Amino acid sequence: MMNPEQIRQRIQDMLQQGPLAGLSGEIKLLLQSQLQALLTSADLVSREEFDVQSEALRRTRQRLEELEARLSVLEQQQP
């Protein structure tokens, strides 16, 4: 998850570059506070954490498929 300082820095970078650079100081402050509130409440995760969770999900799905196959074999063996 991005820490608040990283979020603040990214917002600052956005406001200082491109079409947002020409905005007045007051509008920049308002936009910055709104963007920071939005990003902070978005509950973002890092790419590393996403990859770890994706791998855990992949293993869980694989295990579920194996168990379903075993259950199917056992059900077919019943008289």
Residue pairs with C-beta under 8 A, 6 or more apart in sequence:
1 43
1 44
1 45
1 46
1 49
2 10
2 39
2 44
2 46
4 40
7 36
7 39
7 40
8 36
10 39
11 32
11 35
11 36
11 39
12 32
14 20
14 35
15 21
15 23
15 28
15 31
15 32
20 28
20 31
23 31
45 53
